[in-house]
Amino acid sequence: MVSNLKIKFWLYWLALHLAALPLLGLAQPTEPSSAILDTYIREGLQSNLALKQESLEIGRVTESIHQAKALFYPRLTFNPTYSLAAGGRRLQFPVGDLLNPVYGTLNQLTGAERFPTNLPNVNELLAPNNFHDTKVSVQYAVFNTDIQYNYLIQKDLLSAQEARRRVVENELRYNIATAYYQYLQTLDAVRIYENSRTVLAELAKLNEKLVSNHVATKDVVTSARYEISKLDQQLAVAGKNRETARAYFNFLLNRDLTAEILVDSALTRQVPAVSGLPELQETALQSRQELKQLGGSLRAAQNAVKLNEAGMKVPNVYIGGNTGFQGFGYTFRNQAYVVGQVALSWDLFKGYEKRSKVQQAKIQTELIQTRLTEVQKQIQLQVLQAYYDLDAARESLTATRSGLQNAEQTFRLVDSKYRNGQALLVEYLRFQNDRLTAQVQQSLAQFDVLVKRAALDRATALQ
């Protein structure tokens, strides 16, 4: 008895769980995913020209960091000069006229020729003639706040530029996805119009038989052919839209504009699932690269404030020196010299320029902080709009599916009645056009859901 109860219990348990499996599958719909589309997105991220420009900008800013870092190292220069001079002011001093008589008198008093009596007067050019200074100079900034903070500012600007590139990446993902969906929609439109044309072509053949059998008048044939001509016009427009969508998609991927595009027919059968609005807004605030870009700019502005404040409070200290050869005539014998230097630079007063720069940097910081707050609110608003746009698109898709189903059933009934002579041609054409309109609306709504989901992914920076 107990054994039978256990068996019944386990059978009942198994039946419940087997029945729940379809419900579990419905409760957790998968997000729209396509290996083909993902491959195209990766290709676009590698080859898109706008993204390549952003990469070049990052390279340019990186070189600015290298230049800022180079200022921390000693500066070594080789600086030879050679001067020739003629004319100009001269230094004249009557050394010979003053000292020669004195030296002559001293020689007479001492009875010996100990002092020269033929000294020339000094008559030299002030500009050195035939003079060279061949030297090697070294200079090193022992303490310089400008160099330190400039390096930090360049790093912050690089961080902002890298975030800017990721912003472009996020936008490019959205553009590629929507362009792909638009291309698929144009293919679907062509398919719908071609199917409708086939239906009308069969109607025209049927009407021709009815006319030949004297069951109907010739106007039923001309009316059917007129409807076919209208569809041919719509097909021409749909074909033009298809080629335009193809060209735009290939342009985003930097490919030949007429290159073939692989089609993922299963993409439209997937139901996009989304999280709650508060969770999506929080995700966006954590993931959006616009905020990280502004964060880098804000840190750069804050370091600019520190740079200007430090310039007011502390001096810059340098050490350096020169070594080489200096003298008249380009020779290196007995002309060597060495000079060591310690330098201090401190602007004590520059008409309150430093104070103004500090205030200007603080204003820039406050401006970026205000912009950051504004962008945070804008992102929350974008997520909210994208969330409800997707919700409305999904409801619209449900309505169009229901409408298409009703239009299909009505058309089948009218088609059967017309073939049995129980309906007028005008009724047939009316309900055929209603079905065509319902098919187009359902196709547009189907791809609109995918586009709206891509817009929500862009707003939340989901990849």
C-alpha positions as CSV (number, residue, x, y, z in Angstrom):
1,M,0.0,0.0,0.0
2,V,2.8,2.4,1.0
3,S,4.7,1.4,-2.1
4,N,1.7,2.2,-4.4
5,L,1.3,5.6,-2.7
6,K,5.0,6.4,-3.3
7,I,4.7,5.5,-6.9
8,K,1.6,7.6,-7.3
9,F,3.3,10.5,-5.6
10,W,6.3,10.4,-7.8
11,L,4.2,10.1,-10.9
12,Y,2.2,13.1,-9.8
13,W,5.4,15.1,-9.1
14,L,6.8,14.1,-12.5
15,A,3.6,15.1,-14.3
16,L,3.6,18.5,-12.6
17,H,7.2,19.3,-13.6
18,L,6.7,18.1,-17.2
19,A,3.7,20.3,-17.5
20,A,5.6,23.2,-16.1
21,L,8.4,23.0,-18.6
22,P,6.6,24.9,-21.4
23,L,5.6,27.6,-18.8
24,L,9.2,28.0,-17.8
25,G,10.2,28.5,-21.4
26,L,7.6,31.2,-21.7
27,A,8.6,32.9,-18.5
28,Q,12.2,33.4,-19.6
29,P,12.1,34.6,-23.2
30,T,15.5,35.0,-24.8
31,E,16.9,38.2,-26.1
32,P,17.1,38.7,-29.8
33,S,20.5,37.4,-30.8
34,S,22.0,36.6,-34.2
35,A,25.4,35.2,-34.9
36,I,25.3,36.8,-38.3
37,L,24.5,40.2,-36.9
38,D,27.1,39.9,-34.2
39,T,29.7,39.1,-36.9
40,Y,28.7,42.2,-38.9
41,I,28.9,44.3,-35.7
42,R,32.4,43.1,-35.0
43,E,33.4,43.7,-38.7
44,G,32.0,47.2,-38.4
45,L,33.9,47.9,-35.2
46,Q,37.1,47.0,-37.0
47,S,36.6,48.8,-40.3
48,N,34.2,51.7,-39.7
49,L,35.9,55.0,-40.8
50,A,34.4,57.1,-38.0
51,L,35.8,54.7,-35.4
52,K,39.2,54.7,-37.1
53,Q,39.2,58.5,-36.7
54,E,38.5,58.1,-33.0
55,S,41.4,55.6,-32.7
56,L,43.7,58.2,-34.4
57,E,42.5,60.8,-31.8
58,I,43.5,58.4,-29.0
59,G,46.9,58.0,-30.6
60,R,47.3,61.7,-30.8
61,V,46.4,62.2,-27.1
62,T,48.7,59.3,-26.2
63,E,51.6,61.1,-27.8
64,S,50.7,64.2,-25.7
65,I,51.2,62.0,-22.6
66,H,54.6,60.9,-23.9
67,Q,55.6,64.5,-24.4
68,A,54.4,65.4,-20.9
69,K,56.3,62.5,-19.5
70,A,59.5,63.5,-21.3
71,L,59.6,66.7,-19.3
72,F,60.5,64.7,-16.2
73,Y,63.8,63.7,-17.7
74,P,67.0,65.9,-17.9
75,R,67.4,68.0,-21.0
76,L,70.8,67.6,-22.7
77,T,71.7,69.9,-25.6
78,F,74.8,70.4,-27.7
79,N,75.1,74.1,-28.6
80,P,78.2,75.3,-30.4
81,T,78.5,78.9,-31.6
82,Y,81.1,80.8,-33.6
83,S,81.0,84.6,-33.9
84,L,82.6,87.0,-36.5
85,A,82.2,90.7,-35.9
86,A,83.1,93.9,-37.7
87,G,82.3,97.5,-36.8
88,G,80.1,98.6,-34.0
89,R,81.1,100.0,-30.7
90,R,84.7,99.7,-29.4
91,L,86.3,99.6,-26.0
92,Q,89.1,102.2,-26.0
93,F,91.4,102.7,-23.0
94,P,94.9,104.4,-23.1
95,V,96.7,101.8,-21.2
96,G,100.0,102.4,-23.0
97,D,99.8,106.2,-22.7
98,L,99.3,105.9,-19.0
99,L,101.6,103.1,-18.0
100,N,104.6,103.4,-20.4
101,P,105.9,106.6,-18.9
102,V,105.5,105.2,-15.4
103,Y,107.2,102.0,-16.3
104,G,110.1,104.0,-17.9
105,T,110.6,106.0,-14.8
106,L,110.7,102.9,-12.6
107,N,113.3,101.3,-14.9
108,Q,115.5,104.5,-14.5
109,L,115.1,104.4,-10.7
110,T,115.9,100.7,-10.5
111,G,118.6,100.8,-13.1
112,A,117.1,97.7,-14.8
113,E,114.6,97.1,-17.6
114,R,112.1,95.3,-15.4
115,F,109.0,96.9,-16.7
116,P,107.8,97.0,-20.3
117,T,107.6,100.4,-21.9
118,N,105.8,99.5,-25.1
119,L,102.3,98.6,-23.9
120,P,99.7,99.3,-26.6
121,N,96.5,101.2,-25.9
122,V,93.3,99.0,-25.7
123,N,91.1,99.4,-28.8
124,E,88.8,96.3,-28.9
125,L,85.4,95.6,-30.5
126,L,82.7,95.0,-28.0
127,A,81.2,92.3,-30.3
128,P,83.6,89.3,-30.0
129,N,85.4,88.6,-33.3
130,N,86.7,85.1,-34.1
131,F,85.1,83.8,-30.9
132,H,83.6,80.4,-30.3
133,D,81.6,78.8,-27.5
134,T,81.3,75.0,-28.0
135,K,79.4,73.5,-25.1
136,V,77.1,70.8,-23.8
137,S,74.3,72.0,-21.5
138,V,72.2,69.9,-19.1
139,Q,69.1,71.1,-17.3
140,Y,66.9,69.1,-14.9
141,A,63.7,70.2,-13.1
142,V,64.1,69.1,-9.5
143,F,60.7,70.4,-8.5
144,N,58.2,71.8,-11.0
145,T,54.4,71.6,-10.3
146,D,53.5,72.6,-13.9
147,I,55.2,69.4,-15.2
148,Q,53.6,67.2,-12.6
149,Y,50.0,68.4,-13.0
150,N,50.4,68.7,-16.8
151,Y,51.2,65.0,-16.9
152,L,48.1,64.1,-14.8
153,I,45.9,66.3,-17.0
154,Q,47.1,64.6,-20.2
155,K,46.3,61.2,-18.6
156,D,42.8,62.4,-17.7
157,L,42.3,63.7,-21.2
158,L,43.3,60.3,-22.6
159,S,40.8,58.6,-20.4
160,A,38.1,60.9,-21.6
161,Q,39.1,60.3,-25.3
162,E,39.0,56.5,-24.8
163,A,35.5,56.8,-23.3
164,R,34.6,59.0,-26.3
165,R,35.7,56.1,-28.6
166,R,33.5,53.7,-26.7
167,V,30.6,56.2,-27.1
168,V,31.1,56.0,-30.8
169,E,31.3,52.2,-30.6
170,N,27.9,52.1,-28.8
171,E,26.4,54.3,-31.4
172,L,27.9,52.3,-34.2
173,R,26.4,49.0,-32.8
174,Y,23.0,50.6,-32.7
175,N,23.4,52.0,-36.3
176,I,24.5,48.6,-37.7
177,A,21.8,46.7,-35.9
178,T,19.0,49.1,-37.0
179,A,20.4,49.2,-40.6
180,Y,20.4,45.4,-40.6
181,Y,16.8,45.3,-39.4
182,Q,15.7,47.9,-42.0
183,Y,17.3,45.8,-44.7
184,L,15.5,42.7,-43.5
185,Q,12.3,44.7,-43.4
186,T,12.7,45.8,-47.0
187,L,13.2,42.1,-48.0
188,D,10.0,41.2,-46.2
189,A,8.2,44.0,-47.9
190,V,9.3,42.8,-51.3
191,R,8.2,39.3,-50.4
192,I,4.8,40.5,-49.3
193,Y,4.2,42.5,-52.5
194,E,5.4,39.6,-54.7
195,N,3.0,37.2,-52.9
196,S,0.2,39.7,-53.4
197,R,1.1,40.0,-57.0
198,T,0.9,36.3,-57.4
199,V,-2.5,36.2,-55.9
200,L,-3.7,39.0,-58.2
201,A,-2.1,37.3,-61.2
202,E,-4.1,34.2,-60.4
203,L,-7.2,36.3,-60.0
204,A,-6.6,37.8,-63.5
205,K,-6.3,34.3,-65.0
206,L,-9.5,33.3,-63.2
207,N,-11.3,36.4,-64.5
208,E,-10.1,35.7,-68.0
209,K,-11.7,32.2,-67.9
210,L,-14.9,33.7,-66.5
211,V,-15.0,36.2,-69.4
212,S,-14.2,33.5,-72.0
213,N,-17.0,31.4,-70.5
214,H,-19.3,34.5,-70.7
215,V,-19.8,34.3,-66.9
216,A,-18.4,37.8,-66.3
217,T,-17.8,41.0,-68.3
218,K,-14.3,42.2,-69.4
219,D,-14.1,44.8,-66.7
220,V,-13.2,42.2,-64.1
221,V,-10.0,41.5,-66.1
222,T,-9.0,45.1,-66.5
223,S,-9.7,45.8,-62.8
224,A,-7.4,42.9,-61.8
225,R,-4.7,44.1,-64.2
226,Y,-5.0,47.6,-62.7
227,E,-4.4,46.2,-59.2
228,I,-1.4,44.4,-60.6
229,S,0.0,47.6,-62.0
230,K,-0.4,49.3,-58.6
231,L,1.5,46.5,-57.0
232,D,4.3,46.7,-59.6
233,Q,4.7,50.4,-58.6
234,Q,4.9,49.4,-54.9
235,L,7.4,46.6,-55.8
236,A,9.6,49.2,-57.6
237,V,9.6,51.4,-54.5
238,A,10.3,48.4,-52.3
239,G,13.2,47.3,-54.5
240,K,14.7,50.8,-54.4
241,N,14.4,50.8,-50.6
242,R,16.1,47.4,-50.4
243,E,19.1,48.6,-52.4
244,T,19.3,51.8,-50.4
245,A,19.2,49.9,-47.1
246,R,21.8,47.5,-48.5
247,A,24.1,50.4,-49.5
248,Y,23.8,52.1,-46.1
249,F,24.5,48.9,-44.2
250,N,27.6,48.2,-46.3
251,F,28.7,51.9,-45.8
252,L,28.7,51.4,-42.0
253,L,30.9,48.4,-42.4
254,N,33.2,50.2,-44.9
255,R,32.4,47.6,-47.6
256,D,31.5,47.7,-51.2
257,L,28.0,49.3,-51.3
258,T,26.5,46.5,-53.4
259,A,28.0,43.6,-51.4
260,E,25.6,40.8,-50.5
261,I,24.2,40.7,-47.0
262,L,23.5,37.4,-45.2
263,V,20.0,37.1,-43.8
264,D,19.1,35.6,-40.4
265,S,15.5,34.5,-40.9
266,A,15.1,33.3,-37.4
267,L,15.8,36.7,-35.9
268,T,12.3,38.0,-36.1
269,R,10.9,34.9,-34.3
270,Q,12.7,35.8,-31.1
271,V,10.9,37.7,-28.3
272,P,13.1,40.4,-26.7
273,A,13.0,40.3,-22.9
274,V,13.8,43.3,-20.7
275,S,14.5,44.0,-17.1
276,G,12.6,46.5,-14.9
277,L,12.9,50.2,-15.6
278,P,14.8,51.1,-12.3
279,E,17.3,48.3,-13.0
280,L,17.8,49.5,-16.5
281,Q,18.3,53.1,-15.4
282,E,20.9,52.0,-12.8
283,T,22.7,49.9,-15.4
284,A,22.8,52.9,-17.8
285,L,24.3,55.1,-15.1
286,Q,27.0,52.5,-14.5
287,S,27.7,51.7,-18.2
288,R,27.2,54.8,-20.3
289,Q,30.6,56.0,-21.5
290,E,29.4,59.6,-21.8
291,L,29.5,59.8,-18.0
292,K,33.1,58.3,-18.0
293,Q,34.1,60.8,-20.7
294,L,32.8,63.7,-18.6
295,G,34.5,62.1,-15.5
296,G,37.8,62.3,-17.3
297,S,37.3,65.9,-18.3
298,L,36.2,66.7,-14.7
299,R,39.4,65.2,-13.3
300,A,41.5,67.2,-15.8
301,A,39.8,70.4,-14.8
302,Q,40.4,69.6,-11.1
303,N,44.0,69.1,-11.8
304,A,44.1,72.3,-13.7
305,V,42.9,74.1,-10.5
306,K,45.7,72.4,-8.5
307,L,48.3,73.3,-11.2
308,N,47.4,77.0,-11.0
309,E,47.2,77.1,-7.2
310,A,50.6,75.4,-6.9
311,G,52.1,78.0,-9.2
312,M,51.0,80.7,-6.7
313,K,52.3,78.9,-3.6
314,V,55.6,77.2,-4.4
315,P,58.6,78.0,-6.7
316,N,60.1,75.8,-9.3
317,V,63.7,74.5,-8.8
318,Y,66.2,73.6,-11.5
319,I,69.7,72.4,-11.6
320,G,72.0,72.3,-14.6
321,G,75.3,73.2,-16.0
322,N,77.5,73.8,-19.0
323,T,80.8,72.3,-20.1
324,G,82.8,72.9,-23.2
325,F,85.4,75.2,-24.8
326,Q,85.3,78.9,-25.1
327,G,87.8,81.5,-26.5
328,F,89.1,83.4,-29.5
329,G,90.2,81.3,-32.5
330,Y,88.5,78.0,-33.1
331,T,90.8,75.8,-31.0
332,F,90.3,73.6,-28.0
333,R,93.6,74.1,-26.2
334,N,93.5,75.8,-22.9
335,Q,89.8,76.8,-23.4
336,A,87.9,74.2,-21.4
337,Y,85.4,75.3,-18.8
338,V,82.7,73.9,-16.5
339,V,79.8,75.9,-15.1
340,G,77.3,74.5,-12.5
341,Q,73.9,76.2,-11.9
342,V,71.1,76.0,-9.4
343,A,68.0,78.1,-10.4
344,L,64.8,79.0,-8.7
345,S,61.8,80.5,-10.5
346,W,58.9,82.0,-8.6
347,D,56.4,84.5,-10.0
348,L,55.7,86.8,-7.0
349,F,53.4,89.1,-8.8
350,K,52.0,89.1,-12.3
351,G,49.0,91.5,-12.1
352,Y,46.8,88.8,-10.4
353,E,47.1,86.6,-13.5
354,K,47.6,83.5,-11.5
355,R,44.5,84.2,-9.3
356,S,42.4,84.7,-12.4
357,K,43.6,81.4,-13.9
358,V,42.7,79.6,-10.7
359,Q,39.2,81.1,-10.7
360,Q,38.9,80.3,-14.4
361,A,39.8,76.6,-13.8
362,K,37.3,76.4,-10.9
363,I,34.5,77.8,-13.1
364,Q,35.4,75.1,-15.7
365,T,35.3,72.4,-13.1
366,E,31.9,73.6,-11.9
367,L,30.7,73.8,-15.5
368,I,31.7,70.2,-16.2
369,Q,30.1,69.0,-12.9
370,T,26.8,70.7,-13.9
371,R,27.0,69.1,-17.3
372,L,27.6,65.7,-15.6
373,T,24.5,66.0,-13.5
374,E,22.5,67.1,-16.6
375,V,23.7,64.1,-18.6
376,Q,22.8,61.7,-15.8
377,K,19.2,63.0,-15.9
378,Q,19.2,62.9,-19.7
379,I,20.3,59.2,-19.6
380,Q,17.6,58.3,-17.2
381,L,15.1,60.0,-19.5
382,Q,16.5,58.2,-22.5
383,V,16.2,54.9,-20.8
384,L,12.6,55.7,-19.8
385,Q,11.6,56.7,-23.3
386,A,13.3,53.7,-24.9
387,Y,11.7,51.4,-22.3
388,Y,8.1,52.6,-23.0
389,D,8.8,52.8,-26.7
390,L,9.7,49.1,-26.7
391,D,6.6,48.3,-24.6
392,A,4.4,50.2,-27.0
393,A,6.0,48.5,-30.0
394,R,5.4,45.0,-28.5
395,E,1.8,45.9,-27.8
396,S,1.5,47.1,-31.4
397,L,3.0,43.9,-32.7
398,T,0.4,41.9,-30.8
399,A,-2.4,44.0,-32.2
400,T,-1.1,43.7,-35.8
401,R,-0.7,39.9,-35.5
402,S,-4.3,39.7,-34.4
403,G,-5.3,42.0,-37.2
404,L,-3.4,40.0,-39.8
405,Q,-5.0,36.8,-38.6
406,N,-8.5,38.2,-38.9
407,A,-7.6,39.7,-42.3
408,E,-6.3,36.3,-43.5
409,Q,-9.4,34.5,-42.4
410,T,-11.7,37.1,-44.0
411,F,-9.8,37.0,-47.3
412,R,-9.9,33.2,-47.5
413,L,-13.7,33.3,-47.0
414,V,-14.2,36.0,-49.6
415,D,-11.8,34.2,-52.0
416,S,-13.9,31.0,-51.7
417,K,-17.1,32.9,-52.1
418,Y,-15.8,34.7,-55.2
419,R,-14.7,31.5,-56.9
420,N,-18.2,30.2,-56.3
421,G,-19.8,33.3,-57.7
422,Q,-21.1,34.5,-54.3
423,A,-19.0,37.6,-54.0
424,L,-18.3,40.7,-56.1
425,L,-14.9,41.6,-57.5
426,V,-14.9,44.8,-55.5
427,E,-15.3,42.9,-52.3
428,Y,-12.5,40.6,-53.3
429,L,-10.1,43.5,-54.1
430,R,-11.1,45.3,-50.9
431,F,-10.3,42.4,-48.6
432,Q,-7.2,41.5,-50.6
433,N,-5.9,45.1,-50.0
434,D,-6.9,44.8,-46.4
435,R,-4.8,41.7,-46.1
436,L,-1.9,43.3,-47.9
437,T,-2.1,46.3,-45.5
438,A,-2.2,44.0,-42.5
439,Q,0.8,42.1,-43.7
440,V,2.8,45.3,-44.2
441,Q,1.7,46.7,-40.8
442,Q,2.6,43.4,-39.1
443,S,6.0,43.4,-40.8
444,L,6.7,47.0,-39.8
445,A,5.6,46.3,-36.2
446,Q,7.8,43.2,-36.1
447,F,10.9,44.9,-37.1
448,D,10.0,48.0,-35.0
449,V,10.2,45.8,-31.9
450,L,13.8,44.9,-32.8
451,V,14.7,48.5,-33.6
452,K,13.2,49.7,-30.3
453,R,15.1,47.0,-28.4
454,A,18.3,48.1,-30.1
455,A,17.5,51.7,-29.0
456,L,17.0,50.5,-25.4
457,D,20.4,48.6,-25.6
458,R,22.0,51.8,-26.8
459,A,20.4,53.9,-24.0
460,T,21.7,51.4,-21.4
461,A,25.0,50.7,-23.2
462,L,24.3,47.0,-23.2
463,Q,26.6,45.1,-25.6
